[in-house]
Amino acid sequence: MSLNIGIIGLEMSGRTTIFNCLTSSGADTGRSRQEEHIGIARVPDERVDRLKELFKSRKAVYAEVKYVDLGASLKSAARDFNLSGKLLSELGAADALLCVVRSFKDESVPHPQGSVDPARDIEAMELELNFSDLAIIERRLERLGIQLKSARSTERPGLEAEAGLLGRIKKELEAGTPLRRQPLIESELKTISSYQFLSLKPLLTVVNTGEEDLGSTVEMEEALNRRFGDKCHRILALAGKLEMELAGLDETSRQDFLSDFNIAEPGLQKVLRASFDLLGLISFLTTGEDESRAWPIPRGISAPQAAGRVHSDIERGFIRAEVVSYPDLMRLGSYPAVKKEGLFRVEGKNYIVQDGDVINFLFNV
């Protein structure tokens, strides 16, 4: 399961700089472009490394996140119909959005609004997402109005219910409430799922700071999260230019760099951890001679569903799952030792997979 995150932001915010530091890419950060950049970030996981060492696996396979740096802002897309369709299609397919706003000061890179104000820009991006959804709703309501005029009696209740739901959502969006903050029940979410509304997606806002802000990033994050954050919107700060330099260093130089600038952890790890939290993801593990691997899954799914992430045949022919917790396996050092302690478990179809479960699936097709 590869996660797909679309990067958006206002002009001159440093979207591509953040993309480069997340993916260790060398994408052109020039101001005038329309092309998208796509890169993969591998999620560091010490558990995979230690399992590989313990079981002498031939390779380690980490969870991956695909980042798509879109070559235009939402506002630019609104002025270009062809660009809008492509952009909204890319964003609609994303599992989450990463919005870059700016707090760094650089006279050679003028801010479009004439001044640097992260809070103002977060509000502006929220509005752009809302406006995008409003445009979709207005077009759908127009079509529903036409359909209702000729609808059969059996079709009318469903069309009227959808129109009523969209009308309620529209009113809240116009009042400034994104879809992710609206009290929608499961059946309503299912009704609107095909529209791929942008303000419904989990949102991670990255404040692109300068070196001069390194000492105040914690306070900045706390203040902005109090004002804008919620369970589906997180704000964090990182110094894009410094992080881009960091991404290109070897491990020894990277540790020296972090120490010199008093950075607790690379920005990539902060962003990945926040992304997993926003999406409600955990990882189970598999290991053996061939590979040790992390498999990201939504929290709360069953053992057969998790097996399906490995291969659809395993889910279809699922018999049972042999499960050991990662801490127990590392502490005791082998499967025989785990079994001797009574910590080796056999779980059935109703078992809910937990973060750090090391699983061997048994199946028959």
C-alpha positions as CSV (number, residue, x, y, z in Angstrom):
1,M,0.0,0.0,0.0
2,S,1.7,3.2,-1.2
3,L,0.2,6.4,0.2
4,N,-0.5,9.2,-2.2
5,I,-0.1,12.8,-0.9
6,G,-0.7,15.9,-3.1
7,I,1.4,19.0,-2.3
8,I,-0.4,22.3,-2.7
9,G,0.4,25.9,-1.7
10,L,0.4,29.5,-2.6
11,E,2.9,30.9,-5.1
12,M,6.4,31.5,-3.7
13,S,5.7,29.3,-0.7
14,G,8.5,26.8,-1.4
15,R,6.3,23.9,-2.4
16,T,9.0,22.2,-4.5
17,T,11.7,22.8,-1.9
18,I,9.5,20.9,0.6
19,F,9.0,18.2,-2.1
20,N,12.7,17.9,-2.6
21,C,13.4,17.5,1.1
22,L,10.8,14.8,1.5
23,T,11.8,12.8,-1.5
24,S,15.6,13.6,-1.8
25,S,14.8,14.8,-5.3
26,G,16.5,17.6,-7.3
27,A,13.4,19.0,-8.9
28,D,13.7,22.5,-10.3
29,T,12.4,25.0,-7.8
30,G,12.0,27.7,-10.5
31,R,8.9,29.9,-10.2
32,S,7.4,29.5,-13.6
33,R,6.4,26.0,-14.4
34,Q,3.3,23.9,-15.0
35,E,4.7,20.3,-14.9
36,E,4.2,18.1,-11.8
37,H,6.9,16.4,-9.9
38,I,6.5,12.9,-8.5
39,G,8.7,11.3,-5.9
40,I,8.8,8.5,-3.4
41,A,9.7,8.7,0.3
42,R,10.5,5.4,2.1
43,V,9.3,5.5,5.7
44,P,12.2,4.8,8.0
45,D,11.4,1.9,10.4
46,E,13.9,0.5,12.8
47,R,11.7,-2.5,13.3
48,V,12.2,-3.6,9.7
49,D,16.0,-3.2,10.1
50,R,16.1,-5.2,13.3
51,L,14.0,-8.0,11.9
52,K,16.2,-8.1,8.8
53,E,19.2,-8.5,11.1
54,L,17.6,-11.1,13.3
55,F,16.3,-13.3,10.5
56,K,19.1,-12.6,8.1
57,S,16.6,-11.5,5.4
58,R,18.0,-10.7,2.0
59,K,16.3,-7.3,1.9
60,A,14.4,-4.8,3.9
61,V,11.2,-3.3,2.4
62,Y,9.8,-0.1,3.9
63,A,6.4,1.5,3.6
64,E,6.3,4.2,0.9
65,V,4.7,7.5,0.4
66,K,4.2,9.0,-3.1
67,Y,4.3,12.8,-3.1
68,V,3.0,14.7,-6.1
69,D,4.1,18.3,-6.3
70,L,1.5,19.9,-8.6
71,G,2.8,22.6,-10.9
72,A,0.0,25.1,-10.2
73,S,-2.0,26.6,-7.4
74,L,-5.7,26.0,-7.0
75,K,-6.2,29.7,-7.9
76,S,-4.3,29.3,-11.1
77,A,-6.4,26.2,-12.0
78,A,-9.5,28.2,-11.5
79,R,-8.3,30.5,-14.4
80,D,-7.6,27.6,-16.7
81,F,-10.3,25.0,-17.3
82,N,-8.0,22.3,-18.8
83,L,-5.5,22.8,-16.0
84,S,-8.3,22.7,-13.4
85,G,-9.5,19.3,-14.6
86,K,-6.1,17.7,-14.4
87,L,-5.2,19.3,-11.1
88,L,-8.5,18.3,-9.4
89,S,-8.2,14.8,-10.7
90,E,-4.7,14.5,-9.2
91,L,-5.8,16.0,-5.9
92,G,-9.0,13.9,-5.8
93,A,-6.9,10.7,-6.0
94,A,-4.7,11.7,-3.1
95,D,-5.1,10.1,0.3
96,A,-4.3,13.4,2.0
97,L,-3.1,16.9,1.1
98,L,0.1,18.6,2.2
99,C,-0.3,22.4,2.1
100,V,2.9,24.6,2.2
101,V,2.7,28.1,3.6
102,R,5.6,30.4,4.1
103,S,7.2,32.1,7.1
104,F,10.7,32.5,5.7
105,K,11.8,36.0,4.6
106,D,13.7,36.6,1.4
107,E,13.7,39.8,-0.5
108,S,14.7,38.0,-3.7
109,V,11.5,35.9,-3.5
110,P,8.7,38.4,-2.9
111,H,5.5,37.2,-1.3
112,P,2.5,37.6,-3.6
113,Q,0.6,39.3,-0.8
114,G,3.4,41.7,-0.1
115,S,4.1,40.4,3.4
116,V,4.8,37.1,5.2
117,D,1.9,35.9,7.4
118,P,1.5,32.1,7.8
119,A,-1.9,32.4,9.6
120,R,-3.3,34.5,6.8
121,D,-2.0,32.1,4.2
122,I,-3.5,29.1,6.0
123,E,-6.9,30.8,6.0
124,A,-6.4,31.5,2.3
125,M,-5.7,27.9,1.4
126,E,-8.6,26.7,3.5
127,L,-10.9,29.0,1.5
128,E,-9.5,27.8,-1.8
129,L,-10.3,24.2,-0.9
130,N,-13.8,25.2,0.2
131,F,-14.3,27.2,-3.1
132,S,-13.2,24.2,-5.1
133,D,-15.8,22.0,-3.3
134,L,-18.5,24.7,-3.7
135,A,-18.0,24.7,-7.5
136,I,-18.5,20.9,-7.6
137,I,-21.6,21.1,-5.5
138,E,-23.1,23.9,-7.6
139,R,-22.6,22.0,-10.8
140,R,-24.1,18.8,-9.2
141,L,-27.1,20.7,-7.8
142,E,-27.8,22.1,-11.3
143,R,-27.8,18.6,-12.8
144,L,-30.0,17.2,-9.9
145,G,-32.5,20.0,-10.6
146,I,-32.7,18.9,-14.3
147,Q,-33.0,15.2,-13.3
148,L,-35.7,15.8,-10.8
149,K,-38.0,17.3,-13.4
150,S,-38.2,14.0,-15.3
151,A,-37.5,11.6,-12.5
152,R,-39.7,8.5,-12.0
153,S,-41.4,8.2,-8.6
154,T,-38.9,5.5,-7.5
155,E,-35.9,7.7,-8.4
156,R,-37.2,10.9,-6.8
157,P,-36.5,10.1,-3.1
158,G,-32.8,9.4,-3.7
159,L,-32.3,12.5,-5.8
160,E,-34.1,14.7,-3.3
161,A,-32.1,13.3,-0.4
162,E,-28.8,13.9,-2.3
163,A,-29.9,17.5,-3.2
164,G,-30.8,18.1,0.5
165,L,-27.5,16.8,1.7
166,L,-25.5,18.9,-0.8
167,G,-27.5,22.0,0.0
168,R,-26.7,21.6,3.7
169,I,-23.0,21.0,3.0
170,K,-23.0,24.0,0.7
171,K,-24.4,26.3,3.4
172,E,-21.7,25.2,5.8
173,L,-18.9,25.6,3.2
174,E,-20.1,29.1,2.5
175,A,-19.9,29.9,6.2
176,G,-16.2,28.8,6.1
177,T,-16.6,25.2,7.6
178,P,-14.6,22.6,5.6
179,L,-16.2,19.3,5.0
180,R,-13.8,17.5,7.4
181,R,-15.3,19.6,10.3
182,Q,-18.9,19.0,9.3
183,P,-20.9,16.4,11.3
184,L,-21.5,13.8,8.5
185,I,-22.7,10.3,9.3
186,E,-21.3,7.2,7.5
187,S,-24.2,7.0,5.0
188,E,-23.7,10.7,4.0
189,L,-20.0,10.2,3.6
190,K,-20.7,7.3,1.3
191,T,-23.1,9.4,-0.8
192,I,-20.5,12.1,-1.4
193,S,-17.4,9.8,-1.7
194,S,-17.4,9.8,-5.5
195,Y,-17.1,13.6,-5.6
196,Q,-13.6,13.5,-4.0
197,F,-14.1,16.8,-2.2
198,L,-10.8,18.4,-1.3
199,S,-11.9,20.0,2.1
200,L,-12.9,16.5,3.3
201,K,-9.3,15.1,2.9
202,P,-6.9,15.0,5.8
203,L,-4.7,18.1,5.7
204,L,-1.2,18.5,6.8
205,T,0.0,22.1,6.7
206,V,3.8,22.6,6.6
207,V,5.1,26.1,7.5
208,N,8.2,26.6,5.5
209,T,10.5,28.5,7.9
210,G,13.9,30.2,7.5
211,E,17.0,29.4,9.5
212,E,16.2,32.5,11.7
213,D,13.0,30.8,12.9
214,L,14.6,27.5,14.1
215,G,14.5,28.6,17.8
216,S,10.7,29.3,17.7
217,T,9.3,26.5,15.6
218,V,7.7,24.7,18.6
219,E,5.9,27.8,19.7
220,M,4.8,28.6,16.1
221,E,3.4,25.0,15.7
222,E,1.5,25.2,19.0
223,A,0.0,28.6,18.3
224,L,-1.1,27.6,14.8
225,N,-2.5,24.3,15.9
226,R,-4.6,25.9,18.6
227,R,-6.1,28.2,16.0
228,F,-6.5,26.0,12.9
229,G,-5.7,22.4,14.0
230,D,-8.2,19.6,14.4
231,K,-8.2,15.8,14.3
232,C,-7.9,15.9,10.5
233,H,-5.7,19.0,10.2
234,R,-2.2,19.2,11.6
235,I,0.3,22.1,11.3
236,L,4.0,21.6,11.7
237,A,7.0,23.8,10.8
238,L,10.3,22.9,9.1
239,A,13.1,24.9,7.5
240,G,12.7,23.8,3.8
241,K,16.1,24.9,2.5
242,L,18.0,23.4,5.4
243,E,16.0,20.2,5.2
244,M,16.7,20.0,1.4
245,E,20.4,20.2,2.2
246,L,20.0,17.6,4.9
247,A,18.3,15.1,2.5
248,G,21.3,15.0,0.3
249,L,23.8,14.1,3.0
250,D,25.2,10.7,4.1
251,E,24.2,9.4,7.6
252,T,27.4,10.7,9.4
253,S,27.1,14.1,7.8
254,R,23.4,14.2,8.5
255,Q,23.9,13.6,12.2
256,D,26.5,16.4,12.4
257,F,24.2,18.7,10.5
258,L,21.3,18.0,12.9
259,S,23.6,18.6,15.9
260,D,25.0,21.9,14.4
261,F,21.5,23.3,13.9
262,N,20.0,21.8,17.0
263,I,17.3,20.0,15.0
264,A,15.8,17.1,16.9
265,E,14.9,15.0,13.9
266,P,14.8,15.3,10.1
267,G,11.7,17.0,8.7
268,L,10.9,13.9,6.6
269,Q,10.3,11.9,9.8
270,K,8.1,14.6,11.3
271,V,6.0,14.8,8.1
272,L,5.7,11.0,7.7
273,R,4.7,10.5,11.4
274,A,2.1,13.3,11.1
275,S,0.8,11.8,7.8
276,F,0.3,8.4,9.4
277,D,-1.5,9.9,12.4
278,L,-3.8,11.9,10.2
279,L,-4.7,9.0,8.1
280,G,-5.2,6.6,11.0
281,L,-2.5,4.2,9.8
282,I,-0.5,1.6,11.6
283,S,2.0,-1.0,10.3
284,F,2.1,-4.8,10.7
285,L,5.3,-6.6,9.8
286,T,6.3,-9.8,8.0
287,T,9.7,-11.4,8.0
288,G,11.7,-14.3,6.7
289,E,14.7,-15.3,4.6
290,D,13.5,-13.4,1.5
291,E,12.6,-10.1,3.1
292,S,11.5,-8.2,6.2
293,R,8.8,-5.7,5.4
294,A,6.4,-3.1,6.9
295,W,2.8,-3.0,5.6
296,P,0.8,0.2,6.3
297,I,-2.9,-0.4,7.0
298,P,-5.8,1.6,8.3
299,R,-6.2,1.1,12.1
300,G,-9.0,-1.3,12.9
301,I,-9.0,-3.7,10.0
302,S,-9.2,-7.5,10.4
303,A,-6.5,-10.1,9.8
304,P,-8.0,-11.2,6.4
305,Q,-8.2,-7.6,5.2
306,A,-4.5,-7.1,6.3
307,A,-3.7,-10.3,4.4
308,G,-5.2,-8.9,1.3
309,R,-2.6,-6.1,1.4
310,V,0.0,-8.8,0.9
311,H,-1.9,-10.6,-1.8
312,S,-5.6,-10.9,-2.7
313,D,-5.2,-14.7,-2.9
314,I,-4.2,-14.7,0.8
315,E,-7.3,-12.8,1.8
316,R,-9.5,-15.1,-0.3
317,G,-8.1,-18.3,1.1
318,F,-7.4,-17.0,4.6
319,I,-7.3,-19.7,7.3
320,R,-5.6,-18.1,10.3
321,A,-2.8,-15.7,11.3
322,E,0.2,-16.6,13.4
323,V,0.9,-13.4,15.4
324,V,3.8,-12.3,17.6
325,S,4.2,-8.8,18.9
326,Y,7.4,-7.1,17.7
327,P,8.6,-6.2,21.3
328,D,8.2,-9.8,22.4
329,L,10.1,-11.2,19.4
330,M,13.0,-8.7,19.9
331,R,13.1,-9.3,23.6
332,L,13.2,-13.1,23.4
333,G,15.1,-13.3,20.1
334,S,13.4,-16.2,18.3
335,Y,10.1,-17.9,17.6
336,P,10.9,-20.9,19.8
337,A,11.6,-18.7,22.7
338,V,8.4,-16.7,22.1
339,K,6.4,-20.0,22.0
340,K,8.0,-21.2,25.2
341,E,6.8,-18.1,27.0
342,G,3.3,-18.6,25.6
343,L,3.4,-15.4,23.6
344,F,2.8,-17.0,20.2
345,R,-0.8,-16.5,19.1
346,V,-3.0,-18.0,16.5
347,E,-5.8,-15.6,15.4
348,G,-8.8,-16.0,13.3
349,K,-10.9,-13.9,10.9
350,N,-12.2,-11.5,13.5
351,Y,-8.8,-10.5,14.9
352,I,-8.1,-6.8,14.6
353,V,-4.5,-6.3,13.6
354,Q,-2.4,-4.1,16.0
355,D,0.6,-1.9,15.2
356,G,3.8,-3.9,15.4
357,D,2.2,-7.3,14.9
358,V,4.6,-9.7,13.2
359,I,2.3,-11.9,11.2
360,N,2.6,-15.1,9.2
361,F,-0.7,-15.8,7.2
362,L,-1.8,-19.3,6.5
363,F,-4.1,-19.7,3.6
364,N,-5.4,-22.2,1.0
365,V,-6.7,-21.4,-2.5
